[in-house]
Amino acid sequence: MPNTASAIRRVRRVIKQTAVNRLRKSKYRAAVKKMDDLIKKGEKENIKKNFSSFQSILMKATKSGTINKKTASRKISKISKKISS
C-alpha cells in the first residue's frame, strides 16, 4: 500500500491508465482479427474499406504507447502483403 499522498494519487492514475491501455489493446487485437477474417473470406470490397480504419487503430495505439511502433508497422505490412497476394 502507498504511504504518501503522492503515491496514492499515482496509484489512482495508474489504474485509470491501465484501463485505457486495455481498451486500446483490445481494439487493436479485434482489428487484426477482423482483417484476417475478411482476408480468409476473400471479401475484396470490405477489405479495401476497412484497411484504412485498421491502420488508424494501430497508429493510435502506437501514438499512445500502448504498442510498439515496429509492432504496428509489422502488422500493417503483414496484412497488406496478404491483401496484395
ChimeraX commands (.cxc) that place a marker at each C-alpha (Angstrom):
marker #1 position 0.00,0.00,0.00 radius 0.5
marker #1 position 1.22,3.51,-0.77 radius 0.5
marker #1 position 2.23,5.57,2.24 radius 0.5
marker #1 position 2.38,9.10,0.89 radius 0.5
marker #1 position -0.29,11.27,-0.69 radius 0.5
marker #1 position 1.60,11.47,-3.98 radius 0.5
marker #1 position 1.92,7.67,-4.10 radius 0.5
marker #1 position -1.82,7.31,-3.52 radius 0.5
marker #1 position -2.54,9.70,-6.40 radius 0.5
marker #1 position -0.10,7.83,-8.59 radius 0.5
marker #1 position -1.87,4.52,-7.90 radius 0.5
marker #1 position -5.20,6.06,-8.94 radius 0.5
marker #1 position -3.61,7.38,-12.13 radius 0.5
marker #1 position -2.04,4.02,-12.97 radius 0.5
marker #1 position -5.38,2.23,-12.53 radius 0.5
marker #1 position -7.09,4.65,-14.93 radius 0.5
marker #1 position -4.29,4.42,-17.48 radius 0.5
marker #1 position -4.28,0.62,-17.30 radius 0.5
marker #1 position -7.98,0.58,-18.16 radius 0.5
marker #1 position -7.39,2.87,-21.16 radius 0.5
marker #1 position -4.48,0.75,-22.38 radius 0.5
marker #1 position -6.55,-2.42,-22.09 radius 0.5
marker #1 position -9.28,-0.84,-24.20 radius 0.5
marker #1 position -6.79,0.27,-26.86 radius 0.5
marker #1 position -5.09,-3.12,-26.92 radius 0.5
marker #1 position -8.45,-4.84,-27.21 radius 0.5
marker #1 position -9.42,-2.64,-30.18 radius 0.5
marker #1 position -6.07,-3.35,-31.81 radius 0.5
marker #1 position -6.41,-7.12,-31.44 radius 0.5
marker #1 position -10.01,-7.04,-32.68 radius 0.5
marker #1 position -8.96,-5.05,-35.76 radius 0.5
marker #1 position -6.24,-7.57,-36.59 radius 0.5
marker #1 position -8.66,-10.48,-36.22 radius 0.5
marker #1 position -11.29,-8.70,-38.32 radius 0.5
marker #1 position -8.83,-8.11,-41.17 radius 0.5
marker #1 position -7.63,-11.72,-41.03 radius 0.5
marker #1 position -11.23,-12.95,-41.22 radius 0.5
marker #1 position -12.01,-10.68,-44.19 radius 0.5
marker #1 position -8.90,-11.93,-45.99 radius 0.5
marker #1 position -9.83,-15.56,-45.34 radius 0.5
marker #1 position -13.36,-14.95,-46.66 radius 0.5
marker #1 position -11.99,-13.10,-49.68 radius 0.5
marker #1 position -14.27,-10.06,-49.42 radius 0.5
marker #1 position -12.24,-7.61,-51.50 radius 0.5
marker #1 position -14.58,-4.61,-51.19 radius 0.5
marker #1 position -14.77,-4.87,-47.40 radius 0.5
marker #1 position -11.02,-5.33,-47.15 radius 0.5
marker #1 position -10.37,-2.10,-49.03 radius 0.5
marker #1 position -12.92,-0.20,-46.92 radius 0.5
marker #1 position -11.61,-1.48,-43.59 radius 0.5
marker #1 position -7.88,-1.30,-44.27 radius 0.5
marker #1 position -7.61,2.44,-43.61 radius 0.5
marker #1 position -9.51,2.15,-40.33 radius 0.5
marker #1 position -7.29,-0.81,-39.42 radius 0.5
marker #1 position -4.18,1.32,-39.97 radius 0.5
marker #1 position -5.72,4.16,-37.99 radius 0.5
marker #1 position -6.43,1.95,-34.98 radius 0.5
marker #1 position -2.88,0.60,-34.98 radius 0.5
marker #1 position -1.32,4.04,-35.31 radius 0.5
marker #1 position -3.46,5.42,-32.47 radius 0.5
marker #1 position -2.33,2.56,-30.24 radius 0.5
marker #1 position 1.25,3.29,-31.26 radius 0.5
marker #1 position 0.94,7.02,-30.67 radius 0.5
marker #1 position -0.33,6.45,-27.14 radius 0.5
marker #1 position 2.48,3.99,-26.38 radius 0.5
marker #1 position 0.21,1.00,-25.93 radius 0.5
marker #1 position 2.06,-0.98,-28.59 radius 0.5
marker #1 position 5.48,-0.52,-30.13 radius 0.5
marker #1 position 5.83,1.34,-33.43 radius 0.5
marker #1 position 7.67,-1.56,-35.04 radius 0.5
marker #1 position 4.95,-4.00,-33.96 radius 0.5
marker #1 position 2.28,-1.87,-35.62 radius 0.5
marker #1 position 4.40,-1.50,-38.74 radius 0.5
marker #1 position 4.96,-5.26,-38.90 radius 0.5
marker #1 position 1.23,-5.99,-38.53 radius 0.5
marker #1 position 0.29,-3.47,-41.24 radius 0.5
marker #1 position 2.95,-4.86,-43.56 radius 0.5
marker #1 position 1.83,-8.43,-42.97 radius 0.5
marker #1 position -1.84,-7.62,-43.66 radius 0.5
marker #1 position -1.06,-5.53,-46.76 radius 0.5
marker #1 position 1.09,-8.37,-48.11 radius 0.5
marker #1 position -1.82,-10.79,-47.62 radius 0.5
marker #1 position -4.18,-8.35,-49.36 radius 0.5
marker #1 position -1.97,-7.92,-52.39 radius 0.5
marker #1 position -1.50,-11.66,-52.91 radius 0.5
marker link #1:1,2 radius 0.2
marker link #1:2,3 radius 0.2
marker link #1:3,4 radius 0.2
marker link #1:4,5 radius 0.2
marker link #1:5,6 radius 0.2
marker link #1:6,7 radius 0.2
marker link #1:7,8 radius 0.2
marker link #1:8,9 radius 0.2
marker link #1:9,10 radius 0.2
marker link #1:10,11 radius 0.2
marker link #1:11,12 radius 0.2
marker link #1:12,13 radius 0.2
marker link #1:13,14 radius 0.2
marker link #1:14,15 radius 0.2
marker link #1:15,16 radius 0.2
marker link #1:16,17 radius 0.2
marker link #1:17,18 radius 0.2
marker link #1:18,19 radius 0.2
marker link #1:19,20 radius 0.2
marker link #1:20,21 radius 0.2
marker link #1:21,22 radius 0.2
marker link #1:22,23 radius 0.2
marker link #1:23,24 radius 0.2
marker link #1:24,25 radius 0.2
marker link #1:25,26 radius 0.2
marker link #1:26,27 radius 0.2
marker link #1:27,28 radius 0.2
marker link #1:28,29 radius 0.2
marker link #1:29,30 radius 0.2
marker link #1:30,31 radius 0.2
marker link #1:31,32 radius 0.2
marker link #1:32,33 radius 0.2
marker link #1:33,34 radius 0.2
marker link #1:34,35 radius 0.2
marker link #1:35,36 radius 0.2
marker link #1:36,37 radius 0.2
marker link #1:37,38 radius 0.2
marker link #1:38,39 radius 0.2
marker link #1:39,40 radius 0.2
marker link #1:40,41 radius 0.2
marker link #1:41,42 radius 0.2
marker link #1:42,43 radius 0.2
marker link #1:43,44 radius 0.2
marker link #1:44,45 radius 0.2
marker link #1:45,46 radius 0.2
marker link #1:46,47 radius 0.2
marker link #1:47,48 radius 0.2
marker link #1:48,49 radius 0.2
marker link #1:49,50 radius 0.2
marker link #1:50,51 radius 0.2
marker link #1:51,52 radius 0.2
marker link #1:52,53 radius 0.2
marker link #1:53,54 radius 0.2
marker link #1:54,55 radius 0.2
marker link #1:55,56 radius 0.2
marker link #1:56,57 radius 0.2
marker link #1:57,58 radius 0.2
marker link #1:58,59 radius 0.2
marker link #1:59,60 radius 0.2
marker link #1:60,61 radius 0.2
marker link #1:61,62 radius 0.2
marker link #1:62,63 radius 0.2
marker link #1:63,64 radius 0.2
marker link #1:64,65 radius 0.2
marker link #1:65,66 radius 0.2
marker link #1:66,67 radius 0.2
marker link #1:67,68 radius 0.2
marker link #1:68,69 radius 0.2
marker link #1:69,70 radius 0.2
marker link #1:70,71 radius 0.2
marker link #1:71,72 radius 0.2
marker link #1:72,73 radius 0.2
marker link #1:73,74 radius 0.2
marker link #1:74,75 radius 0.2
marker link #1:75,76 radius 0.2
marker link #1:76,77 radius 0.2
marker link #1:77,78 radius 0.2
marker link #1:78,79 radius 0.2
marker link #1:79,80 radius 0.2
marker link #1:80,81 radius 0.2
marker link #1:81,82 radius 0.2
marker link #1:82,83 radius 0.2
marker link #1:83,84 radius 0.2
marker link #1:84,85 radius 0.2
view
